[in-house]
Amino acid sequence: MFATLDKSSGTNPVRPVSSSHDSRWTILRSLFDFFEREQLAYVVLGDYYKTRDERDGDVDIAVDTDGLRLLPRLLVRFAAMVDAQLVQCIRHESTAYFFVLAWQDADGSARLLQIDACSDYRRSGRTLIEYADLLEGRRLIDVDGAKVRVPSPEAGLAYYLAKKVEKGTVDEYHGEWLHHTVAELENRTHPVLVSLFGASWAERILEMIELGDLDTLNEVLPALGKVLHSKRPVSRGSAVREGGRRLKRIISQTGFHVVVLGPDGAGKSTVIDAIRDELQPAFWGTDYFHLRPRLGTGVVHGEGAVDDPHALPPRGVLVSALKLCYYVADYVVGYASVVKPRLLRSHLVVFDRYYHDILADPRRYRLRGVRWFSRLLGRAVPGPDLYLFLDAPAPLIQQRKSEVTVEETERQLTAYRELASRLKPSVVIDASAPIESVRSSAVAAVLDRMAIRTEKRFWLR
């Protein structure tokens, strides 16, 4: 179960902290100590001093090839030590993974630590810097009381420059960090830097950084990109490895599809907002859908509030059956054309209601006499990674929204409970609890499922 960060004293090495910012730094410090105990050869790339102050940014690290292979297992072990979970692992290059550790603070809010780990630094299949060059000459420095391994100034500068050239921009903050790193250089003609841009360009770059001439540096970035690509072409082997990586991403999707169900007044909007807000950093994007994908049109917004969902009379049996067929076609085609591509791109996809809502409340959709048919067709509807059912006593829901009778609310709750017992995987959330508890329980349920899936990917469960 998704646990709260270190509520006890004793053997757990992480101390309880007062703020979410501090809890992230506490976890990160413990992770660096863990790497040292495990004798993992690593360095923190980029602005390693910023790791103390960054709330939600990635922590970039480089390890050797064996270290990258072992890292998922190491992170699962570490997470268990600090009452956290490894909930995400996206292989975005053949030699790089995006990991996410998650835990809950004392107030119940979810906290995430994103770790972007590579061996060789590659972009789009190009090996820009090999891991041996990133690790050679690494140093142990103090960052606010934490002992952190960082690369040599020359290797650190080469990485930072290659990264900014690939991204195509250097802002004022990046310029300050580059200036700081250049001031630490012991060898201005270091082989790694020269091999990336050539001796002439390397010297010109250093001069621009020292003068703080970011305008000129940004102007020449496209030219530097061409030089970098000419010196680091995509090899045939890299292309094959990149193709294999993309195939594995299709087989083991890293996006997550969650459906939130329950009667009006149960708190679906509040839960959906919490899931999207707190878990967004674990994905490349988030998408919201109301009820259905809409045949791949990309229209993902809700239909607005409904004051009386049962105001209009049900349609006839034949028309109801035809509408049901249209809905199922929408789910099948829309899933393939809209939802699935987003999941393959590592998005969080959240549905407010889903096909099964038709089974719990057919009157809302003006359906009549097709209950058995709706169950039969429902077998063709692609299922999510997790169903979340919000459950509360009918009188409480009536206090929040009294759009239908209390008897109808009771009937709907019974129908949703029956669905929750039949649909897998499902989690029932007590929506009568305080709102913060409902939010944290829903987020925790999603993270629990993500952790199970991540561990299964690496044969750890």
C-alpha positions as CSV (number, residue, x, y, z in Angstrom):
1,M,0.0,0.0,0.0
2,F,1.2,3.5,-0.8
3,A,2.6,4.7,2.5
4,T,3.1,8.0,4.3
5,L,6.7,9.1,4.6
6,D,8.3,7.8,7.8
7,K,5.8,8.3,10.6
8,S,7.9,6.3,13.0
9,S,11.3,6.4,14.5
10,G,13.4,3.2,14.5
11,T,15.3,1.6,11.6
12,N,13.8,3.8,8.8
13,P,16.7,6.2,7.8
14,V,14.4,9.0,6.7
15,R,13.2,11.4,9.3
16,P,9.7,12.9,9.2
17,V,9.8,16.5,7.9
18,S,7.5,19.5,8.0
19,S,7.2,20.5,4.4
20,S,6.9,18.7,1.0
21,H,10.0,20.6,-0.2
22,D,12.1,19.3,2.6
23,S,10.8,15.7,2.2
24,R,12.0,15.7,-1.4
25,W,15.4,16.8,-0.4
26,T,15.5,14.2,2.5
27,I,14.6,11.4,0.0
28,L,17.2,12.7,-2.4
29,R,20.0,12.9,0.2
30,S,19.2,9.4,1.3
31,L,19.3,8.2,-2.3
32,F,22.8,9.6,-2.8
33,D,23.9,7.9,0.5
34,F,22.3,4.6,-0.8
35,F,24.2,4.9,-4.1
36,E,27.5,5.2,-2.1
37,R,26.7,2.2,0.0
38,E,25.8,0.2,-3.1
39,Q,29.1,1.4,-4.7
40,L,27.2,2.6,-7.7
41,A,29.4,4.8,-10.0
42,Y,27.2,7.8,-10.7
43,V,27.4,11.6,-11.2
44,V,24.7,14.3,-11.0
45,L,24.6,16.2,-14.3
46,G,23.7,19.8,-14.9
47,D,23.3,22.2,-12.0
48,Y,23.9,19.9,-9.1
49,Y,23.4,22.7,-6.6
50,K,19.9,23.3,-7.8
51,T,18.9,19.8,-6.7
52,R,18.4,21.3,-3.2
53,D,16.1,24.0,-4.3
54,E,14.2,22.3,-7.2
55,R,10.7,21.3,-6.2
56,D,9.6,19.3,-9.2
57,G,12.4,19.2,-11.7
58,D,14.2,16.2,-12.9
59,V,17.5,15.1,-11.3
60,D,19.8,14.1,-14.2
61,I,22.4,11.4,-13.4
62,A,24.8,9.3,-15.4
63,V,25.9,5.7,-14.5
64,D,27.9,3.0,-16.2
65,T,26.2,0.4,-18.4
66,D,25.9,-2.2,-15.5
67,G,24.6,0.5,-13.2
68,L,21.8,1.4,-15.6
69,R,20.8,-2.2,-15.9
70,L,20.7,-2.6,-12.1
71,L,19.1,0.7,-11.4
72,P,15.4,-0.4,-11.5
73,R,16.1,-3.0,-8.8
74,L,18.1,-0.7,-6.8
75,L,15.4,2.0,-6.8
76,V,12.8,-0.5,-5.8
77,R,15.0,-1.6,-2.8
78,F,15.6,2.0,-1.9
79,A,12.0,2.9,-2.2
80,A,11.0,0.2,0.3
81,M,13.6,1.6,2.8
82,V,12.0,5.1,2.8
83,D,8.3,4.2,2.5
84,A,8.1,5.2,-1.1
85,Q,7.4,3.4,-4.4
86,L,8.9,3.3,-7.8
87,V,5.8,4.2,-9.9
88,Q,7.2,5.1,-13.3
89,C,9.9,4.0,-15.7
90,I,10.0,5.4,-19.2
91,R,12.9,4.4,-21.5
92,H,13.1,7.5,-23.6
93,E,16.5,6.6,-25.3
94,S,18.2,3.3,-25.7
95,T,20.6,4.3,-22.9
96,A,18.3,6.4,-20.7
97,Y,15.4,5.9,-18.4
98,F,13.0,8.4,-16.7
99,F,12.2,7.0,-13.2
100,V,9.7,8.4,-10.7
101,L,9.7,7.7,-7.0
102,A,6.5,8.6,-5.0
103,W,5.6,8.9,-1.4
104,Q,3.0,10.8,0.7
105,D,3.8,13.6,3.1
106,A,2.3,13.9,6.6
107,D,-0.6,16.0,5.1
108,G,-1.4,13.2,2.7
109,S,-0.3,15.0,-0.5
110,A,1.7,13.0,-3.0
111,R,5.3,13.9,-3.6
112,L,7.4,12.8,-6.6
113,L,11.1,12.6,-7.3
114,Q,11.9,12.3,-11.0
115,I,15.3,10.8,-11.9
116,D,16.5,10.9,-15.5
117,A,19.3,8.4,-15.7
118,C,21.6,7.5,-18.6
119,S,24.7,5.7,-19.3
120,D,25.9,7.1,-22.7
121,Y,24.2,10.5,-23.3
122,R,22.2,10.0,-26.4
123,R,19.6,12.1,-28.2
124,S,17.5,10.8,-31.1
125,G,19.8,7.8,-31.4
126,R,23.1,9.8,-31.5
127,T,25.7,9.0,-28.9
128,L,26.8,12.5,-27.9
129,I,29.0,11.6,-24.9
130,E,29.9,8.2,-23.7
131,Y,29.4,7.3,-20.0
132,A,33.1,6.7,-19.4
133,D,33.8,10.4,-20.3
134,L,31.0,11.5,-18.0
135,L,32.3,9.5,-15.1
136,E,36.0,10.1,-15.6
137,G,37.4,12.5,-13.0
138,R,34.2,12.6,-11.0
139,R,34.3,14.5,-7.7
140,L,32.6,14.3,-4.3
141,I,31.2,17.7,-3.2
142,D,29.0,19.0,-0.4
143,V,25.6,20.3,-1.3
144,D,23.8,21.6,1.8
145,G,25.2,18.8,3.9
146,A,24.8,16.0,1.3
147,K,27.7,14.3,-0.3
148,V,27.1,14.3,-4.1
149,R,29.1,12.9,-6.9
150,V,29.5,15.3,-9.8
151,P,31.5,15.2,-13.1
152,S,34.7,17.0,-13.8
153,P,34.1,20.6,-14.9
154,E,35.2,19.6,-18.5
155,A,32.7,16.7,-18.7
156,G,30.0,18.7,-17.0
157,L,30.4,21.6,-19.4
158,A,30.4,19.2,-22.5
159,Y,27.1,17.6,-21.3
160,Y,25.5,20.9,-20.5
161,L,26.5,22.4,-23.8
162,A,25.4,19.4,-25.8
163,K,22.0,19.4,-24.1
164,K,21.4,23.1,-24.7
165,V,22.5,22.8,-28.3
166,E,20.0,20.0,-28.8
167,K,17.2,22.0,-27.1
168,G,18.1,25.1,-29.1
169,T,18.2,27.8,-26.4
170,V,20.3,29.1,-23.6
171,D,18.6,31.5,-21.1
172,E,20.1,33.7,-18.5
173,Y,20.1,31.0,-15.8
174,H,21.8,28.5,-18.1
175,G,24.3,31.2,-19.0
176,E,25.2,31.8,-15.3
177,W,25.7,28.0,-14.8
178,L,27.9,27.8,-17.9
179,H,29.9,30.8,-16.7
180,H,30.4,29.1,-13.3
181,T,31.5,25.9,-14.9
182,V,33.9,27.5,-17.4
183,A,35.6,29.3,-14.4
184,E,36.4,25.8,-13.0
185,L,38.0,24.4,-16.1
186,E,41.5,23.2,-15.8
187,N,41.8,22.2,-19.5
188,R,40.1,24.4,-22.1
189,T,41.0,22.0,-24.9
190,H,39.6,18.9,-23.1
191,P,39.2,16.0,-25.7
192,V,35.4,15.6,-24.9
193,L,34.6,19.3,-25.6
194,V,36.8,19.4,-28.7
195,S,35.4,16.2,-30.1
196,L,31.9,17.6,-29.9
197,F,32.5,21.0,-31.7
198,G,36.1,21.1,-32.9
199,A,38.9,23.1,-31.4
200,S,37.9,26.4,-33.1
201,W,34.3,26.3,-32.2
202,A,35.1,25.1,-28.6
203,E,37.3,28.1,-28.0
204,R,34.7,30.5,-29.4
205,I,32.0,29.0,-27.2
206,L,34.2,29.4,-24.1
207,E,34.8,33.1,-25.0
208,M,31.1,33.8,-25.5
209,I,30.3,32.2,-22.1
210,E,33.1,34.2,-20.3
211,L,31.9,37.5,-21.8
212,G,28.2,36.6,-21.0
213,D,27.3,37.1,-24.7
214,L,24.2,34.9,-24.7
215,D,22.7,36.7,-27.7
216,T,25.5,35.6,-29.9
217,L,25.6,32.1,-28.4
218,N,21.9,31.6,-29.1
219,E,22.4,32.9,-32.7
220,V,25.0,30.2,-33.4
221,L,23.2,27.3,-31.7
222,P,21.7,26.1,-35.1
223,A,25.2,26.1,-36.6
224,L,26.5,24.3,-33.5
225,G,23.8,21.8,-33.9
226,K,24.9,21.0,-37.4
227,V,28.5,20.6,-36.3
228,L,27.4,18.4,-33.4
229,H,25.3,16.1,-35.7
230,S,28.1,15.9,-38.3
231,K,30.5,14.7,-35.6
232,R,28.0,12.4,-33.9
233,P,26.1,10.7,-36.8
234,V,23.4,8.1,-36.1
235,S,25.1,4.7,-36.6
236,R,23.3,1.7,-38.0
237,G,23.6,-0.1,-34.6
238,S,22.0,2.9,-32.9
239,A,19.2,3.0,-35.3
240,V,18.5,-0.7,-34.7
241,R,18.6,-0.2,-30.9
242,E,16.3,2.8,-31.2
243,G,13.8,0.7,-33.2
244,G,13.9,-1.9,-30.5
245,R,13.3,0.7,-27.8
246,R,10.2,2.0,-29.7
247,L,8.8,-1.5,-30.1
248,K,9.2,-2.2,-26.4
249,R,7.4,1.1,-25.6
250,I,4.4,-0.2,-27.7
251,I,4.4,-3.5,-26.0
252,S,4.8,-2.1,-22.5
253,Q,3.0,1.3,-22.5
254,T,4.1,3.7,-19.8
255,G,1.0,5.9,-19.9
256,F,-1.8,5.3,-17.5
257,H,-5.6,5.1,-18.1
258,V,-7.9,5.7,-15.1
259,V,-11.7,5.9,-15.0
260,V,-13.6,7.6,-12.2
261,L,-17.2,6.4,-11.6
262,G,-19.9,7.3,-9.2
263,P,-23.2,9.2,-8.9
264,D,-23.5,12.9,-9.2
265,G,-22.4,14.4,-5.9
266,A,-19.9,11.8,-5.1
267,G,-16.9,14.1,-5.8
268,K,-15.6,12.9,-9.2
269,S,-14.4,16.3,-10.3
270,T,-12.5,16.8,-7.1
271,V,-10.8,13.4,-7.4
272,I,-10.0,14.0,-11.1
273,D,-8.4,17.4,-10.3
274,A,-6.2,15.8,-7.6
275,I,-5.1,13.0,-9.8
276,R,-4.2,15.3,-12.7
277,D,-2.5,18.0,-10.6
278,E,-0.5,15.7,-8.3
279,L,0.6,13.1,-10.8
280,Q,1.3,15.2,-13.9
281,P,5.1,15.3,-13.3
282,A,5.2,11.5,-13.7
283,F,4.0,11.7,-17.3
284,W,4.8,13.4,-20.6
285,G,1.2,14.9,-20.6
286,T,-2.3,14.6,-19.1
287,D,-5.6,14.3,-20.9
288,Y,-9.2,14.5,-19.7
289,F,-12.2,12.9,-21.4
290,H,-15.9,13.0,-20.4
291,L,-17.6,9.7,-20.8
292,R,-16.3,8.7,-24.2
293,P,-13.5,9.4,-26.8
294,R,-16.0,10.8,-29.4
295,L,-14.9,8.7,-32.4
296,G,-11.4,10.1,-32.5
297,T,-12.4,13.7,-33.1
298,G,-10.1,14.8,-30.3
299,V,-12.9,16.6,-28.5
300,V,-12.1,15.9,-24.9
301,H,-14.0,18.4,-22.9
302,G,-17.0,17.8,-20.7
303,E,-20.6,18.4,-21.8
304,G,-21.3,20.9,-18.9
305,A,-23.4,20.5,-15.8
306,V,-26.7,18.6,-16.1
307,D,-29.4,19.9,-13.8
308,D,-31.8,17.0,-14.3
309,P,-30.2,14.0,-15.9
310,H,-33.6,12.2,-16.1
311,A,-35.6,15.1,-17.5
312,L,-36.1,13.6,-21.0
313,P,-38.0,10.3,-21.6
314,P,-36.2,7.1,-22.7
315,R,-36.1,6.3,-26.4
316,G,-37.6,3.2,-27.8
317,V,-35.8,-0.2,-27.7
318,L,-34.7,-0.1,-31.3
319,V,-33.3,3.4,-31.1
320,S,-31.7,2.6,-27.8
321,A,-30.0,-0.4,-29.3
322,L,-28.7,1.6,-32.2
323,K,-27.4,4.3,-29.9
324,L,-25.7,1.7,-27.8
325,C,-23.9,0.3,-31.0
326,Y,-22.8,3.9,-31.8
327,Y,-21.4,4.3,-28.3
328,V,-19.5,1.0,-28.5
329,A,-18.1,2.0,-31.9
330,D,-17.0,5.3,-30.4
331,Y,-15.1,3.5,-27.6
332,V,-13.4,1.0,-30.0
333,V,-12.5,3.5,-32.7
334,G,-11.8,6.4,-30.3
335,Y,-9.6,4.3,-28.1
336,A,-7.5,3.2,-31.0
337,S,-7.2,6.6,-32.6
338,V,-7.0,8.9,-29.6
339,V,-6.6,7.2,-26.3
340,K,-4.0,4.5,-27.2
341,P,-1.6,6.9,-29.0
342,R,-1.6,9.1,-25.8
343,L,-0.9,6.1,-23.6
344,L,2.0,5.1,-25.9
345,R,3.4,8.7,-25.5
346,S,3.4,8.2,-21.7
347,H,0.3,10.4,-21.0
348,L,-2.0,10.2,-18.0
349,V,-5.5,9.7,-19.4
350,V,-8.4,10.3,-17.0
351,F,-12.1,9.6,-17.9
352,D,-14.9,11.2,-15.9
353,R,-17.5,8.4,-16.4
354,Y,-17.0,5.6,-18.9
355,Y,-19.1,3.0,-20.8
356,H,-20.0,1.2,-17.6
357,D,-21.9,4.3,-16.4
358,I,-24.5,3.3,-19.0
359,L,-25.0,0.1,-17.0
360,A,-25.4,1.9,-13.7
361,D,-27.7,4.7,-15.0
362,P,-29.2,3.9,-18.4
363,R,-32.0,6.5,-17.9
364,R,-29.4,9.3,-18.0
365,Y,-28.6,8.2,-21.6
366,R,-32.2,7.7,-22.5
367,L,-31.8,4.0,-23.0
368,R,-34.6,1.4,-22.5
369,G,-34.8,-2.4,-22.7
370,V,-31.2,-3.0,-23.7
371,R,-29.6,-4.0,-20.4
372,W,-28.6,-7.5,-21.6
373,F,-27.4,-6.0,-24.9
374,S,-25.3,-3.4,-23.2
375,R,-23.6,-6.0,-21.1
376,L,-22.8,-8.1,-24.2
377,L,-21.4,-5.1,-26.2
378,G,-19.4,-4.0,-23.2
379,R,-17.1,-6.9,-23.7
380,A,-15.7,-5.1,-26.7
381,V,-14.9,-1.9,-24.9
382,P,-11.2,-1.5,-24.0
383,G,-10.7,-1.4,-20.3
384,P,-8.6,1.1,-18.3
385,D,-5.6,0.4,-16.1
386,L,-7.7,1.2,-13.0
387,Y,-11.4,1.9,-12.2
388,L,-12.0,4.2,-9.2
389,F,-15.5,4.0,-7.7
390,L,-16.6,6.8,-5.3
391,D,-19.0,5.5,-2.7
392,A,-20.9,7.4,0.0
393,P,-24.3,7.1,1.9
394,A,-27.2,8.2,-0.3
395,P,-28.3,11.0,2.2
396,L,-24.9,12.6,2.1
397,I,-24.9,12.5,-1.7
398,Q,-28.4,14.0,-1.7
399,Q,-27.1,16.9,0.4
400,R,-24.5,17.6,-2.2
401,K,-26.7,17.1,-5.3
402,S,-30.4,16.3,-5.2
403,E,-30.9,16.0,-9.0
404,V,-32.6,12.6,-8.5
405,T,-34.6,11.0,-5.7
406,V,-33.0,9.4,-2.8
407,E,-34.3,6.1,-4.0
408,E,-32.7,6.5,-7.3
409,T,-29.4,7.5,-5.6
410,E,-29.6,4.3,-3.6
411,R,-30.3,2.3,-6.7
412,Q,-27.3,3.8,-8.5
413,L,-25.0,3.2,-5.6
414,T,-26.0,-0.5,-5.5
415,A,-25.3,-0.7,-9.3
416,Y,-21.9,0.9,-8.9
417,R,-21.0,-1.4,-6.1
418,E,-21.9,-4.4,-8.2
419,L,-19.8,-3.1,-11.1
420,A,-16.9,-2.5,-8.7
421,S,-17.1,-6.2,-7.6
422,R,-17.0,-7.3,-11.2
423,L,-14.6,-5.0,-13.0
424,K,-10.9,-5.4,-12.4
425,P,-8.8,-3.7,-11.3
426,S,-11.1,-1.6,-9.2
427,V,-10.7,0.4,-6.0
428,V,-13.7,1.8,-4.0
429,I,-13.0,5.2,-2.4
430,D,-15.0,6.3,0.7
431,A,-16.3,9.6,-0.6
432,S,-17.9,10.4,2.8
433,A,-14.5,11.0,4.3
434,P,-13.0,14.6,4.5
435,I,-12.2,15.9,1.1
436,E,-8.4,15.8,1.6
437,S,-8.6,12.2,2.7
438,V,-10.7,11.4,-0.5
439,R,-8.2,13.1,-2.7
440,S,-5.2,11.4,-1.1
441,S,-6.9,8.0,-1.2
442,A,-7.6,8.3,-4.9
443,V,-4.1,9.5,-5.8
444,A,-2.6,6.7,-3.6
445,A,-4.8,4.1,-5.4
446,V,-3.4,5.2,-8.8
447,L,0.2,5.2,-7.5
448,D,-0.2,1.8,-6.0
449,R,-1.4,0.4,-9.4
450,M,1.5,2.2,-11.2
451,A,4.0,0.7,-8.7
452,I,2.7,-2.8,-9.3
453,R,2.9,-2.4,-13.0
454,T,6.4,-1.0,-12.9
455,E,7.7,-3.9,-10.7
456,K,6.1,-6.4,-13.0
457,R,7.9,-4.9,-16.0
458,F,11.2,-5.8,-14.4
459,W,10.1,-9.1,-13.0
460,L,10.3,-7.8,-9.4
461,R,6.8,-9.0,-8.4
